[in-house]
């Protein structure tokens, strides 16, 4: 009898386990609520679901400011639903040789071909590209100055009134004139050079990109004697526009004579327009979409491309393209990337106004530029697959709602930060880079050139070190201190940026350190995924162990591999593609901690001493009731554009559209 009782009890327990609710994924996420106590619930369809774990609540994409307070009686009135708790994952590490035969190639964007065919105007063909020149008084003046018949630029003239709608705030419902069909880039000339317009361009890069990349060039820049350091676009000066021509002609280009104006030499104007048109495509499109076609109506060859030693000859690969532009990266003191969307365009513009605190006479090595990252540059297809593959997310990573909310606008935005980082590092060469959300205030006074923080960032020991700074969540996911809160931002030193733009991948460290314990090192190293993916998913190995680096499988501890693409591209393709499931906070944190093996600094809201000499304490805040002057970033705070000091204000206040 006792034996049968035990058997029946075990069977009952087994049945309960079989039919237990899947707490993490059977509830569509709802409104976050709480009463006077500490318990947090998600309210959906009138039913409340208790969230058992605070870190898990944050990993679902919620923030402190998302929680709405109800009275205790109101909380009690809602019936109880399933408890929401982290999935207890009993999976083992996937052995290298047990991976499936068909894996995505870590050196190639899996979605770029589909995006290109469906949403982009520019494809990877060798067709002749068209530059559309806006017909106005300024363009007439320029074209009358040069020998138009000598231009090799493939262009057509379009009416100015047809382009005015492009300069309005983004609107997906806007219809555009048929005259713009066939334009690959639009160039508008203006009669006057404006310092204020120049500064606005520098803080609102990349400018208008959709539906067609657009740029405005002041004609006086071309009619006056050469000012080689004068910017034509966010990432291009007159000097860089002409430099590749000089290189191709072995330095024998007569147009670089400072005593003459550019317009006095038709060939110079032709070269400038070719360069600007090409660069606008590079600024507005990710590298996988850079067209191979030429703007020249006379010579459509690709011989003017500088193919770097890292280029490969494999066919059917997006990494067939040169790994670098023909134009040099623009050297800057700093770059701030604001991640947002067109639905909050006004908020993005308001945040970039904080960069007005810089001095207008500063040169680029003393300036911070702003970059606005939206769906215009980093889109997702409407029917993109989402994270269907079981290999789209690592079992040791924090839980996420991407599995069932990844195909929404929010899900597409989670892929945006790494894509923007990868793209901008093809265009800029900054001493530091800061990635923040569109609702995060940046204290530019604290960061600008000449400040105490700038002197710290430019010190040799900090500048050369590989450091990622931000506000960690706590816990033990990804690092000993958790992962970065995206809302507080990520501040990256030059040393880390050089690793991300390098062509080498390292395996895990040989021993635990203050950032990573042995479990992190044994399971979260990127090489453990990238190397087998390359072996089985690429036309040839694009991630290849160095000859003197014997394979310490399965974790590749202490190993080193050469890459055919940059390290940041490996991170982007594994973590932020259409078929991946990474929340942006998790993707960036894992890339910094387990691909670049950066030192992780928890610049928490309570304060963190960044430097002793000079002494500096600052903070990066995920959530704070007060945005103190010593704090570098304040999530849910805005730049008050109506204030002379551009002081912070609560994000709930009205935003002025500029």
C-alpha positions in Angstrom: 0.0 0.0 0.0 2.8 2.4 0.9 4.6 1.5 -2.4 1.4 2.3 -4.5 0.9 5.5 -2.5 4.5 6.6 -3.4 4.0 5.6 -7.1 0.7 7.5 -7.3 2.3 10.6 -5.7 5.2 10.5 -8.1 2.8 10.2 -11.1 0.8 13.1 -9.8 3.9 15.3 -9.5 5.0 14.3 -13.0 1.6 15.3 -14.4 1.7 18.6 -12.6 5.1 19.2 -14.1 3.8 18.3 -17.6 0.9 20.7 -17.4 2.4 23.5 -15.3 1.9 26.9 -16.9 4.8 28.4 -18.9 5.1 31.5 -16.7 7.3 33.6 -18.9 5.6 33.3 -22.3 1.9 32.5 -21.7 1.1 36.1 -20.7 1.1 39.0 -23.2 2.7 41.9 -21.3 0.5 44.5 -19.9 0.5 47.6 -17.7 2.9 47.5 -14.8 1.1 48.4 -11.5 1.7 48.3 -7.8 0.0 49.3 -4.6 1.6 50.6 -1.3 3.7 47.5 -1.0 6.7 46.3 -3.0 4.9 43.7 -5.1 4.8 44.4 -8.9 2.1 43.1 -11.2 1.4 43.2 -14.9 -2.2 44.0 -15.6 -3.7 42.5 -18.8 -7.4 42.2 -19.7 -8.4 43.0 -16.1 -6.2 40.2 -14.6 -3.1 40.9 -12.6 0.0 38.7 -12.8 2.6 38.9 -10.0 6.2 39.4 -11.2 8.4 37.3 -8.9 11.8 38.9 -9.7 12.8 42.5 -10.0 15.7 41.9 -12.4 13.5 39.8 -14.6 10.9 42.6 -14.6 13.6 45.0 -15.9 14.8 42.4 -18.5 11.3 42.4 -20.0 11.9 46.0 -21.1 10.1 47.8 -18.3 11.6 50.6 -16.3 10.8 52.2 -12.9 8.9 55.0 -14.5 6.6 52.5 -16.2 5.0 51.5 -12.9 1.6 53.0 -12.2 0.4 53.2 -8.6 -3.1 52.1 -7.7 -4.8 52.0 -4.3 -4.5 48.7 -2.4 -8.2 48.2 -2.7 -8.0 48.6 -6.5 -5.1 46.1 -6.7 -7.1 43.6 -4.6 -10.1 44.0 -7.0 -8.2 42.5 -9.9 -8.3 38.7 -10.1 -5.0 36.8 -9.9 -3.6 35.3 -13.0 -0.5 33.3 -13.7 2.7 34.2 -11.9 5.4 35.7 -14.2 8.8 34.3 -13.3 12.1 33.6 -15.1 12.3 30.4 -17.0 14.6 28.0 -15.2 16.9 27.0 -17.9 18.5 23.5 -17.6 20.1 23.6 -21.1 23.7 22.7 -21.4 26.2 24.6 -23.5 25.9 23.5 -27.1 29.0 21.7 -28.1 30.8 23.2 -31.1 30.5 20.2 -33.3 26.8 19.6 -32.5 25.6 22.9 -34.1 23.2 22.5 -37.0 24.8 22.3 -40.5 23.1 25.5 -41.7 23.9 28.5 -39.6 23.9 32.2 -40.4 27.2 33.6 -41.4 28.5 35.9 -38.6 30.2 38.1 -41.2 27.1 38.8 -43.2 23.9 40.7 -42.6 21.1 38.1 -43.0 18.5 40.7 -43.7 20.2 43.2 -45.9 19.2 41.6 -49.2 15.5 41.5 -48.3 15.5 45.1 -47.0 17.3 46.2 -50.2 14.8 44.5 -52.5 11.8 45.7 -50.6 12.4 49.1 -49.1 15.7 50.6 -50.4 16.1 52.5 -53.6 19.8 51.7 -53.9 20.9 48.1 -54.7 24.2 46.4 -55.2 24.3 46.6 -59.0 26.7 48.4 -61.3 24.0 50.6 -62.8 24.7 54.3 -63.4 23.4 56.2 -60.3 21.5 59.5 -60.7 22.2 62.7 -58.7 19.3 65.1 -58.9 20.2 68.8 -58.7 17.6 71.2 -57.5 17.0 74.0 -60.0 17.2 77.4 -58.3 19.2 80.6 -58.4 22.1 79.1 -56.6 22.4 76.1 -59.0 22.0 78.4 -62.0 24.9 80.5 -60.7 27.1 77.5 -60.2 26.4 75.8 -63.5 26.9 79.1 -65.3 30.4 79.4 -63.8 31.6 76.0 -65.0 31.6 74.1 -68.3 28.4 72.1 -67.8 29.0 70.0 -70.9 32.3 68.8 -69.3 30.6 67.3 -66.2 30.9 63.5 -66.0 28.3 63.5 -63.2 25.1 61.7 -64.2 22.5 64.2 -63.1 19.1 65.7 -63.9 17.5 68.9 -62.8 14.4 68.9 -60.7 12.1 71.7 -59.6 12.7 73.2 -56.2 9.0 73.0 -55.2 9.2 69.2 -55.6 11.8 68.9 -52.9 10.1 71.0 -50.2 8.1 68.1 -48.9 11.3 66.1 -48.2 12.5 68.8 -45.8 9.4 68.4 -43.6 9.5 66.1 -40.5 9.3 62.4 -41.4 5.8 61.1 -42.2 5.2 57.6 -43.6 1.9 58.7 -45.2 3.5 61.4 -47.3 3.3 61.0 -51.1 6.2 62.3 -53.1 6.2 63.9 -56.6 6.8 61.6 -59.5 9.7 63.8 -60.6 11.8 62.4 -57.8 11.6 58.9 -59.2 15.0 57.7 -60.3 16.9 60.1 -58.0 19.5 58.2 -55.9 20.5 61.4 -54.1 19.3 65.0 -54.1 21.7 67.9 -54.0 20.3 71.4 -53.3 22.5 74.5 -53.6 22.0 77.5 -51.5 23.2 81.1 -52.1 24.6 81.8 -48.7 26.8 80.0 -46.2 25.3 80.0 -42.6 27.3 79.2 -39.5 24.1 78.3 -37.7 23.1 75.8 -40.4 26.5 74.3 -40.3 26.3 73.8 -36.6 22.8 72.3 -36.9 24.0 69.9 -39.5 26.8 68.7 -37.1 24.5 68.0 -34.2 21.7 66.4 -36.3 23.6 64.0 -38.5 23.0 62.3 -40.8 20.2 64.7 -41.9 17.5 63.8 -44.3 17.9 60.3 -45.6 14.4 59.1 -46.5 12.8 58.6 -49.0 15.9 59.9 -50.8 19.3 61.1 -49.3 19.3 64.8 -49.4 22.0 67.4 -48.9 22.3 71.2 -49.2 25.6 72.8 -50.3 26.3 76.5 -50.0 27.6 77.7 -53.4 30.0 80.3 -51.7 32.0 77.3 -50.5 32.7 76.4 -54.1 33.2 80.0 -55.4 35.6 81.2 -52.8 39.2 80.2 -52.5 39.7 76.7 -51.1 38.8 76.1 -47.4 39.9 72.5 -47.3 38.7 71.9 -43.8 35.2 73.2 -44.4 32.5 70.6 -44.0 30.2 69.6 -46.9 28.3 67.0 -45.0 28.5 65.5 -41.5 31.4 63.3 -42.3 33.0 65.0 -45.3 35.2 68.0 -45.8 36.3 69.6 -49.0 39.7 68.1 -48.4 38.3 64.5 -48.0 36.0 65.0 -51.0 39.1 65.7 -53.2 41.6 63.4 -51.4 40.6 60.1 -53.1 40.9 61.9 -56.5 44.4 63.0 -55.6 45.3 59.5 -54.5 44.0 57.9 -57.7 46.1 60.3 -59.8 49.2 59.7 -57.7 49.0 63.2 -56.2 49.0 65.0 -59.6 45.7 66.8 -59.2 46.0 70.5 -60.1 42.7 71.4 -58.5 44.3 71.4 -55.0 45.7 74.9 -55.6 44.6 77.1 -52.8 44.9 80.2 -54.9 42.0 79.2 -57.0 38.3 78.7 -56.3 36.8 75.3 -56.8 34.4 76.6 -59.4 37.3 77.9 -61.5 38.0 74.2 -62.3 35.1 72.2 -63.7 36.9 69.0 -62.9 37.1 70.0 -59.3 33.3 70.7 -59.1 32.7 67.4 -60.9 34.8 65.5 -58.3 33.2 67.3 -55.4 29.7 66.4 -56.6 30.7 62.8 -57.2 32.2 62.5 -53.7 29.2 64.2 -52.0 26.7 62.1 -53.8 28.6 58.9 -52.9 29.1 59.9 -49.3 25.5 60.8 -48.7 24.6 57.2 -49.6 27.2 55.9 -47.2 25.9 58.2 -44.5 22.3 57.2 -45.0 22.7 53.5 -45.7 24.3 50.7 -43.8 27.4 49.2 -45.4 25.6 46.2 -46.8 23.5 48.5 -48.9 26.2 50.7 -50.2 25.8 50.7 -54.0 28.6 49.5 -56.3 27.2 51.7 -59.2 28.9 54.9 -60.3 27.5 58.4 -60.7 29.6 58.9 -63.8 27.8 58.8 -67.1 31.1 58.2 -68.9 32.9 55.6 -66.9 30.9 53.1 -64.9 33.8 51.0 -63.8 34.5 50.2 -60.1 38.3 50.9 -60.5 38.1 53.9 -58.2 37.3 51.8 -55.2 40.1 51.3 -52.6 39.9 47.6 -51.8 41.4 47.1 -48.4 43.5 44.1 -47.5 40.5 42.8 -45.5 38.3 42.6 -48.6 37.5 39.1 -49.8 36.7 37.6 -53.2 34.0 35.2 -52.2 30.8 35.5 -54.1 27.2 35.8 -52.7 28.5 37.6 -49.7 27.6 41.0 -48.3 31.2 41.2 -47.1 32.3 41.2 -50.7 32.3 45.0 -50.4 35.4 46.9 -49.2 35.5 47.0 -45.4 36.2 50.7 -45.5 34.9 53.6 -47.5 37.1 55.2 -50.1 36.9 58.4 -47.9 38.7 58.7 -44.6 36.8 58.5 -41.3 36.1 61.9 -39.9 38.2 62.6 -36.8 36.3 64.0 -33.9 36.6 64.7 -30.2 33.3 62.9 -29.5 30.1 61.4 -31.0 26.7 61.0 -29.3 24.3 58.6 -30.9 20.6 59.2 -29.9 18.5 56.1 -30.5 14.9 57.0 -31.3 12.1 56.8 -33.9 10.3 59.1 -36.3 7.2 59.0 -34.0 9.3 61.0 -31.4 11.2 63.2 -33.9 10.6 66.3 -31.9 12.2 64.7 -28.8 15.3 63.7 -30.8 15.8 67.2 -32.2 15.3 68.8 -28.7 17.9 66.5 -27.2 20.5 67.3 -29.8 20.2 71.0 -28.9 22.4 70.4 -25.9 25.3 70.4 -28.3 24.8 74.2 -28.8 26.8 74.6 -25.6 30.0 74.1 -27.6 32.0 76.9 -29.1 31.3 77.5 -32.8 35.0 78.3 -33.6 36.2 74.9 -32.3 37.7 72.5 -34.8 36.6 68.9 -35.3 39.2 67.6 -32.8 37.4 69.7 -30.1 33.8 69.1 -31.2 31.1 66.6 -30.3 28.8 65.7 -33.2 25.3 64.2 -32.8 23.9 61.3 -34.7 20.1 60.6 -34.9 19.4 56.9 -35.3 15.8 56.0 -36.5 14.1 53.6 -38.7 15.0 55.8 -41.7 18.6 54.4 -41.5 18.0 51.2 -39.6 14.6 49.8 -40.7 13.0 46.4 -40.3 10.8 44.8 -42.9 7.1 44.6 -42.0 7.2 40.8 -42.4 10.6 40.1 -41.0 10.9 36.7 -39.4 11.6 37.6 -35.8 13.6 35.3 -33.5 12.4 31.9 -34.6 15.7 30.0 -34.4 16.6 28.3 -31.2 20.1 29.7 -31.7 18.8 33.3 -31.9 19.4 33.8 -28.1 21.9 32.4 -25.7 20.5 30.4 -22.8 22.7 32.2 -20.2 21.4 35.7 -21.2 18.8 37.6 -19.2 15.2 36.8 -20.1 13.5 39.0 -22.7 10.1 39.6 -24.3 11.7 39.7 -27.8 10.3 36.2 -28.5 6.8 37.4 -28.7 7.2 41.2 -29.1 10.2 41.2 -31.3 8.4 42.0 -34.6 6.9 45.2 -33.3 8.3 48.7 -33.7 9.8 48.2 -30.2 11.4 45.0 -31.3 12.9 46.7 -34.4 14.3 49.4 -32.1 16.1 46.9 -30.0 18.2 46.1 -33.1 19.0 49.7 -33.7 21.8 50.6 -31.2 24.3 48.0 -32.4 23.5 48.7 -36.1 24.0 52.4 -35.5 27.3 51.8 -33.7 28.5 49.6 -36.5 27.5 52.1 -39.2 28.8 55.3 -37.5 32.2 53.7 -36.8 32.6 53.4 -40.6 32.2 57.2 -40.9 33.7 58.7 -37.8 36.9 58.3 -35.8 36.1 59.8 -32.4 38.0 59.9 -29.1 34.9 58.7 -27.3 31.4 57.6 -28.2 28.2 57.9 -26.2 25.0 55.9 -27.0 21.8 57.1 -25.4 18.0 56.9 -25.8 16.0 59.7 -27.2 14.5 60.4 -23.7 18.0 60.6 -22.1 19.4 64.0 -21.2 23.2 64.4 -21.8 25.1 67.0 -19.7 27.2 68.4 -22.5 28.7 71.0 -20.1 30.3 68.1 -18.2 31.4 66.3 -21.4 32.5 69.1 -23.8 36.1 69.8 -24.7 38.0 71.6 -22.0 35.9 70.1 -19.1 37.4 68.0 -16.3 35.7 64.9 -17.8 37.2 65.6 -21.2 40.7 65.8 -19.7 40.1 62.4 -18.1 38.9 60.8 -21.3 41.9 62.2 -23.2 44.5 61.0 -20.6 46.7 58.4 -22.2 45.9 55.7 -19.7 42.1 56.1 -20.1 42.1 56.9 -23.8 44.1 53.8 -24.6 42.2 51.5 -22.3 39.2 49.5 -23.4 36.5 50.7 -21.1 32.7 50.7 -21.3 30.9 52.9 -18.7 27.2 52.9 -17.7 24.8 52.0 -15.0 24.7 48.3 -14.2 21.5 46.5 -13.2 23.0 44.4 -10.4 22.7 40.6 -10.3 25.0 38.3 -12.2 23.7 38.3 -15.7 26.4 38.9 -18.4 28.9 40.3 -15.8 29.3 40.1 -12.0 27.4 43.4 -11.7 24.7 42.6 -14.3 24.2 44.3 -17.6 24.0 47.9 -18.6 20.7 49.9 -18.4 20.3 51.3 -21.9 18.4 54.3 -20.6 21.5 55.5 -18.7 23.6 55.2 -21.9 27.0 53.7 -22.8 30.2 55.7 -22.7 33.0 54.1 -24.7 36.6 55.0 -24.6 38.9 55.2 -27.7 40.6 52.0 -26.7 37.4 50.1 -26.8 36.4 51.7 -30.2 39.7 50.6 -31.7 39.0 47.0 -30.6 35.5 47.2 -32.1 36.8 48.5 -35.4 39.6 45.9 -35.4 39.8 42.7 -37.3 40.6 40.3 -34.4 38.5 38.2 -32.1 39.8 36.8 -28.8 38.6 33.9 -26.9 37.7 34.0 -23.2 40.3 35.2 -20.6 42.2 32.4 -19.0 41.0 33.3 -15.5 38.2 35.1 -13.9 38.5 38.9 -13.1 36.5 41.6 -11.4 34.0 41.7 -14.3 33.6 38.1 -15.4 33.4 34.9 -13.3 34.3 31.5 -14.6 30.7 30.7 -15.7 30.6 33.9 -17.8 34.0 33.0 -19.3 33.0 29.4 -20.1 29.7 30.2 -21.8 29.3 33.8 -23.0 32.5 34.2 -25.2 31.5 35.3 -28.7 34.1 33.0 -30.3 32.3 30.0 -29.1 29.4 31.0 -31.4 31.2 32.9 -34.2 33.8 30.3 -35.1 31.5 27.3 -35.7 29.0 29.7 -37.4 31.7 30.8 -39.8 32.9 27.2 -40.4 29.4 26.0 -41.4 27.5 29.1 -42.5 30.0 31.1 -44.6 31.3 30.5 -48.2 34.7 30.3 -46.5 36.0 30.8 -43.0 35.6 34.5 -42.2 36.5 33.8 -38.6 39.8 31.9 -38.6 42.0 30.8 -35.7 45.5 32.2 -35.9 48.1 29.6 -36.9 49.9 29.9 -33.5 46.6 29.6 -31.6 45.6 25.9 -31.1 41.9 25.4 -30.7 41.0 25.1 -27.0 37.6 23.8 -27.7 34.8 24.1 -26.8 35.3 27.5 -25.2 38.4 28.6 -27.1 40.0 30.0 -23.9 43.0 32.2 -24.7 42.6 31.7 -28.5 42.7 34.4 -31.1 41.1 34.6 -34.5 41.5 36.8 -37.6 38.3 38.3 -39.0 37.3 39.4 -42.5 35.0 42.0 -41.0 35.3 44.2 -38.0 34.6 42.9 -34.5 31.6 45.3 -34.2 30.1 43.7 -37.3 30.4 40.2 -35.8 28.4 41.5 -32.7 25.8 43.2 -34.9 25.2 40.1 -37.1 24.9 37.7 -34.2 22.9 39.9 -31.8 21.0 42.5 -33.8 19.7 40.9 -37.0 16.1 40.2 -37.9 16.2 36.6 -36.7 17.8 37.3 -33.3 16.2 37.8 -29.9 18.5 40.2 -28.1 17.2 43.2 -26.2 19.5 46.1 -27.0 20.8 46.3 -23.4 21.8 42.6 -23.5 23.3 42.8 -27.0 25.6 45.8 -26.3 26.6 44.5 -22.8 27.6 41.1 -24.1 29.5 42.6 -27.1 31.5 44.9 -24.8 32.1 42.3 -22.1 32.6 39.1 -24.1 33.7 40.1 -27.6 35.9 43.1 -26.8 36.5 41.9 -23.2 36.3 45.6 -22.1 36.7 46.7 -18.5 33.2 47.4 -17.3 32.7 50.5 -15.1 29.5 50.8 -13.1 29.0 54.6 -13.2 25.9 54.2 -11.1 23.4 56.9 -10.2 24.8 57.1 -6.7 28.1 58.3 -8.1 31.3 56.8 -9.3 34.9 58.2 -9.0 36.2 58.1 -12.5 39.5 59.7 -11.7 41.5 60.7 -8.7 43.9 63.0 -10.5 42.1 65.2 -11.4 39.4 64.1 -9.0 36.1 63.5 -10.7 32.9 61.9 -9.5 30.0 61.5 -11.9 27.0 59.3 -12.6 24.9 57.9 -15.3 21.3 57.5 -14.2 18.7 55.1 -15.4 16.1 56.8 -13.2 16.4 59.8 -10.9 14.1 62.3 -9.4 16.7 65.1 -9.7 19.2 65.5 -12.6 22.1 66.9 -10.6 24.9 69.0 -12.3 27.5 66.3 -11.7 25.4 63.6 -13.5 26.4 62.9 -17.1 23.2 61.2 -18.3 19.6 61.4 -16.9 17.1 59.0 -18.3 13.5 60.4 -18.7 14.9 64.0 -18.7 14.9 66.4 -21.6 16.9 69.3 -22.9 15.0 72.5 -22.1 15.4 74.3 -25.4 13.7 77.4 -24.1 16.4 77.8 -21.5 19.5 79.9 -22.2 21.6 77.3 -20.3 19.8 74.3 -22.0 19.2 72.9 -18.6 17.4 69.6 -18.1 13.7 69.3 -17.6 11.3 66.4 -16.9 10.5 64.4 -20.0 6.8 64.9 -19.4 7.1 68.6 -20.1 6.1 70.0 -23.5 8.8 69.6 -26.2 9.5 72.5 -28.5 9.9 71.6 -32.1 12.8 73.5 -33.7 
